[in-house]
Amino acid sequence: MPPSPLTPQIAARIIDYARDQPLRANDHLPAQKLADLFRVSRSPVNDALKLLEARGVVRREANRGFFLAQDPAALAAEIAADASPEAGEEAYFQLADDRLSGRLPDRVSENEIMRRYDLSRSEAIRILTRMAREGWVERLPGKGWGFLPVLTSSEAYRMAYQFRIAIEPAAILQPGYTVDEEAFRRARAQQQALLDGDYRTLSRTKLFEINSQFHEMIVAGSGNLYFIESIKRVNASRRLAEYRKTVDRSRLVGQSLEHLRILELLEAGDFTKAAEFIRFHLDYALKLKADGTLG
């Protein structure tokens, strides 16, 4: 029988429990006690303990049960990252919205995030770790997390698009521009899947990633590391603003059709027309998306 979908969440709760006690390496983790504590049967607890065993977090001793193999203090983020990607999604976007609106300070603690969004410690760490991976928060020395600069005004958002309008066509026109056939094939399949209905169902996070990766792939064909690093940085800085913009999905069909046209022009070797078209594509997106405030 396959493990329960709850297994990663139960594993994260076991780590929470071990941290809060606090337990240390070699301490016993009685399955029945954990099942009673979490108000579940022993089966998902056993599955979770096996998951933790596979990760080296716990060890099993014959006829004695499971014991912590190491101190749990630094393990919550890793285990929590295995939880369902939908878990905590509402809190993630609420936190993003609060930051964009200026309702969160530059520095926050895990305890503040837990209280404000009614999260367990492992859920809070999972969300903060995800944000750190996305490039808009970082763990501070000692305790706490600090938000990194992102676009928080319409004018900054407009300037980011103006930068892209300058850099992306220029990347295409670089001598020796190269089409990565395999990357283009994957991008075409993604854009077609969006047209086939994925644009209605994918999360805002995934939609942003697909769009960002498409444009980063286009710029990567230039082979210019400064262009490539610049487009990645500006994409990371506009992530939160784009989460708000993609609440309205009406533009996404046209966006995908334009992306497919860019691929066609580049594969045909018509770099001049491709550069002109991507400039039009970005300029039109700016006109549609940059009106109004972000806050």
C-alpha positions as CSV (number, residue, x, y, z in Angstrom):
1,M,0.0,0.0,0.0
2,P,1.5,3.4,-0.9
3,P,2.2,5.9,1.8
4,S,-0.6,8.4,2.8
5,P,-0.5,11.8,1.2
6,L,-0.3,13.1,4.8
7,T,3.1,11.4,5.3
8,P,5.3,14.5,4.6
9,Q,3.0,16.7,6.8
10,I,3.1,14.2,9.7
11,A,6.9,14.0,9.3
12,A,7.1,17.8,9.6
13,R,4.9,17.6,12.7
14,I,7.2,15.0,14.2
15,I,10.1,17.4,13.7
16,D,8.1,20.2,15.2
17,Y,7.4,18.0,18.2
18,A,11.0,17.0,18.6
19,R,12.1,20.6,18.4
20,D,9.5,21.9,20.8
21,Q,10.2,19.4,23.6
22,P,13.1,19.7,23.0
23,L,14.4,16.3,22.1
24,R,18.0,15.4,21.2
25,A,19.8,12.7,19.3
26,N,19.1,9.2,20.6
27,D,15.8,10.2,22.2
28,H,12.9,7.8,21.7
29,L,9.9,8.6,19.3
30,P,7.1,6.3,20.5
31,A,4.7,5.8,17.5
32,Q,1.5,5.5,19.6
33,K,2.2,8.6,21.6
34,L,2.7,10.5,18.4
35,A,-0.4,9.1,16.9
36,D,-2.4,10.2,20.0
37,L,-0.8,13.6,19.9
38,F,-1.6,14.2,16.2
39,R,-5.0,12.5,16.4
40,V,-4.3,10.0,13.6
41,S,-3.8,6.3,13.4
42,R,-0.4,4.7,13.8
43,S,-0.2,3.9,10.1
44,P,0.6,7.5,8.9
45,V,2.9,8.0,11.8
46,N,4.8,4.8,10.9
47,D,5.0,6.0,7.3
48,A,6.3,9.3,8.4
49,L,8.9,7.7,10.7
50,K,10.0,5.6,7.8
51,L,10.4,8.7,5.6
52,L,12.5,10.3,8.3
53,E,14.5,7.1,8.6
54,A,15.2,7.2,4.9
55,R,16.4,10.8,5.3
56,G,18.7,9.8,8.2
57,V,16.8,11.8,10.7
58,V,15.7,8.8,12.8
59,R,16.9,5.3,13.1
60,R,15.0,2.1,13.8
61,E,16.1,-0.4,16.5
62,A,14.6,-3.9,16.4
63,N,11.9,-4.4,19.0
64,R,12.4,-0.9,20.4
65,G,11.1,1.4,17.7
66,F,12.4,4.7,16.3
67,F,15.0,7.0,17.8
68,L,16.3,10.4,16.7
69,A,19.5,9.9,14.8
70,Q,20.5,13.6,15.1
71,D,19.5,16.9,16.7
72,P,16.2,18.0,15.0
73,A,16.8,21.8,15.4
74,A,18.1,22.3,11.9
75,L,15.9,19.8,10.0
76,A,12.5,21.3,9.8
77,A,13.0,23.2,6.6
78,E,14.3,20.2,4.7
79,I,11.4,17.9,5.8
80,A,8.8,20.6,5.4
81,A,9.9,21.2,1.8
82,D,8.5,17.7,1.0
83,A,5.0,18.7,2.0
84,S,2.4,19.2,-0.7
85,P,3.1,22.3,-2.8
86,E,-0.4,23.4,-2.2
87,A,0.0,23.2,1.6
88,G,0.3,26.8,2.9
89,E,-0.3,28.4,-0.5
90,E,-2.9,30.8,0.9
91,A,-0.5,31.9,3.7
92,Y,2.3,32.2,1.1
93,F,0.3,34.6,-1.1
94,Q,-1.1,36.5,1.9
95,L,2.4,37.0,3.2
96,A,3.5,38.2,-0.3
97,D,0.6,40.6,-0.5
98,D,1.3,42.0,3.0
99,R,5.0,42.6,2.1
100,L,4.1,44.3,-1.1
101,S,1.6,46.5,0.7
102,G,4.0,47.5,3.3
103,R,2.3,45.7,6.2
104,L,5.4,43.6,7.0
105,P,8.6,45.1,8.3
106,D,12.0,44.5,6.7
107,R,12.8,41.9,9.3
108,V,10.6,39.2,10.7
109,S,11.0,36.2,13.0
110,E,9.6,32.7,12.6
111,N,7.4,33.2,15.6
112,E,5.9,36.4,14.1
113,I,5.1,34.5,10.9
114,M,3.6,31.6,12.9
115,R,1.3,34.0,14.9
116,R,0.3,36.2,12.0
117,Y,-0.6,33.5,9.6
118,D,-1.6,30.7,12.1
119,L,1.1,28.3,10.9
120,S,3.1,25.6,12.6
121,R,6.8,26.2,12.9
122,S,7.6,23.7,10.1
123,E,5.0,25.4,7.8
124,A,6.5,28.8,8.5
125,I,10.0,27.6,7.8
126,R,8.8,25.9,4.6
127,I,7.3,29.1,3.3
128,L,10.3,31.2,4.3
129,T,12.7,28.7,2.8
130,R,10.6,28.8,-0.4
131,M,10.8,32.6,-0.5
132,A,14.5,32.5,0.1
133,R,14.9,30.1,-2.8
134,E,12.9,32.5,-4.9
135,G,15.2,35.4,-4.0
136,W,13.1,37.8,-2.0
137,V,14.0,36.9,1.6
138,E,17.1,35.7,3.3
139,R,18.0,34.1,6.7
140,L,19.8,36.6,8.9
141,P,22.8,35.7,11.1
142,G,21.5,34.4,14.3
143,K,17.7,34.5,14.3
144,G,15.2,36.1,12.0
145,W,14.7,36.7,8.3
146,G,15.2,39.8,6.2
147,F,13.3,40.8,3.0
148,L,15.4,41.7,0.0
149,P,14.6,44.6,-2.3
150,V,11.7,43.9,-4.7
151,L,9.5,46.1,-6.9
152,T,6.9,47.8,-4.6
153,S,5.7,50.6,-6.8
154,S,4.2,51.0,-10.2
155,E,7.1,53.2,-11.3
156,A,9.7,50.6,-10.3
157,Y,7.6,47.9,-12.1
158,R,7.5,50.1,-15.3
159,M,11.3,50.6,-15.1
160,A,11.8,46.8,-14.9
161,Y,9.8,46.4,-18.1
162,Q,11.7,49.2,-19.8
163,F,15.0,47.5,-18.9
164,R,13.7,44.2,-20.4
165,I,12.6,46.0,-23.5
166,A,16.2,47.2,-23.9
167,I,18.0,44.0,-23.0
168,E,15.9,41.2,-24.5
169,P,15.9,42.4,-28.2
170,A,19.6,43.3,-27.8
171,A,20.3,39.7,-26.6
172,I,18.7,38.3,-29.7
173,L,20.8,40.5,-32.0
174,Q,24.1,39.5,-30.4
175,P,26.6,37.9,-32.9
176,G,26.5,34.1,-32.7
177,Y,23.0,33.9,-31.2
178,T,22.2,30.2,-30.7
179,V,18.9,28.4,-30.6
180,D,18.9,25.5,-28.0
181,E,16.7,23.0,-29.9
182,E,15.9,20.9,-26.8
183,A,15.1,23.9,-24.7
184,F,12.9,25.4,-27.4
185,R,11.1,22.1,-27.8
186,R,10.3,22.0,-24.0
187,A,9.2,25.7,-24.2
188,R,6.9,25.0,-27.1
189,A,5.2,22.1,-25.2
190,Q,4.7,24.3,-22.2
191,Q,3.2,27.1,-24.2
192,Q,0.9,24.7,-26.0
193,A,-0.2,23.2,-22.7
194,L,-1.1,26.6,-21.4
195,L,-3.2,27.2,-24.5
196,D,-4.9,23.8,-24.0
197,G,-6.1,25.0,-20.6
198,D,-3.2,25.0,-18.2
199,Y,-3.5,28.8,-18.0
200,R,-6.8,28.4,-16.1
201,T,-5.5,25.9,-13.5
202,L,-1.8,26.4,-12.8
203,S,-0.9,28.4,-9.7
204,R,0.3,31.9,-10.0
205,T,3.7,30.7,-8.9
206,K,4.0,28.2,-11.7
207,L,2.7,30.7,-14.3
208,F,5.3,33.2,-13.2
209,E,8.0,30.5,-13.4
210,I,7.0,29.4,-16.9
211,N,7.0,33.0,-18.2
212,S,10.3,33.9,-16.5
213,Q,12.0,30.7,-17.7
214,F,10.8,31.4,-21.3
215,H,12.4,34.8,-21.4
216,E,15.6,33.7,-19.6
217,M,15.9,30.9,-22.2
218,I,15.6,33.5,-25.0
219,V,18.3,35.7,-23.5
220,A,20.5,32.7,-22.8
221,G,20.9,32.2,-26.6
222,S,23.1,35.3,-26.7
223,G,25.8,33.5,-24.6
224,N,26.4,36.8,-22.8
225,L,26.6,36.0,-19.1
226,Y,25.9,39.7,-18.1
227,F,22.7,39.7,-20.1
228,I,21.7,36.3,-18.6
229,E,22.4,37.3,-15.0
230,S,20.6,40.6,-15.5
231,I,17.4,39.1,-16.7
232,K,17.4,36.6,-13.8
233,R,17.8,39.4,-11.3
234,V,15.1,41.6,-12.7
235,N,12.7,38.6,-12.9
236,A,13.4,37.8,-9.2
237,S,12.7,41.4,-8.3
238,R,9.3,41.5,-10.0
239,R,8.0,38.2,-8.7
240,L,5.7,39.6,-6.0
241,A,4.2,42.3,-8.4
242,E,3.5,39.6,-11.0
243,Y,1.6,37.5,-8.5
244,R,-0.9,40.3,-8.3
245,K,-1.0,40.8,-12.0
246,T,-1.7,37.2,-12.8
247,V,-4.9,37.2,-10.8
248,D,-6.4,38.3,-14.1
249,R,-5.6,35.5,-16.6
250,S,-7.3,37.0,-19.6
251,R,-4.0,38.0,-21.1
252,L,-2.3,34.6,-20.9
253,V,-3.7,33.1,-24.1
254,G,-2.4,36.0,-26.2
255,Q,0.9,35.8,-24.3
256,S,1.4,32.2,-25.1
257,L,0.5,32.8,-28.8
258,E,3.2,35.5,-28.9
259,H,5.7,33.3,-27.2
260,L,5.1,30.6,-29.9
261,R,5.6,33.3,-32.6
262,I,9.0,34.3,-31.0
263,L,10.1,30.7,-31.1
264,E,9.1,30.3,-34.7
265,L,11.1,33.5,-35.8
266,L,14.2,32.4,-33.9
267,E,14.1,28.9,-35.2
268,A,13.8,30.3,-38.7
269,G,16.9,32.4,-38.1
270,D,15.0,35.7,-38.6
271,F,16.7,37.4,-35.6
272,T,15.9,40.9,-36.7
273,K,12.2,40.2,-36.9
274,A,12.3,38.2,-33.6
275,A,14.0,41.2,-31.8
276,E,11.3,43.5,-33.2
277,F,8.5,41.1,-32.1
278,I,9.8,40.6,-28.6
279,R,10.1,44.4,-28.2
280,F,6.4,44.7,-29.3
281,H,5.5,41.8,-26.9
282,L,7.1,43.4,-23.9
283,D,5.9,46.9,-24.7
284,Y,2.3,45.6,-25.1
285,A,2.6,43.7,-21.8
286,L,3.8,46.9,-20.1
287,K,0.8,48.9,-21.4
288,L,-1.6,46.2,-20.1
289,K,0.0,45.5,-16.7
290,A,1.7,48.7,-15.5
291,D,-1.4,50.8,-14.9
292,G,-2.5,51.5,-11.3
293,T,-0.6,50.8,-8.1
294,L,0.9,47.6,-6.7
295,G,0.0,48.5,-3.2
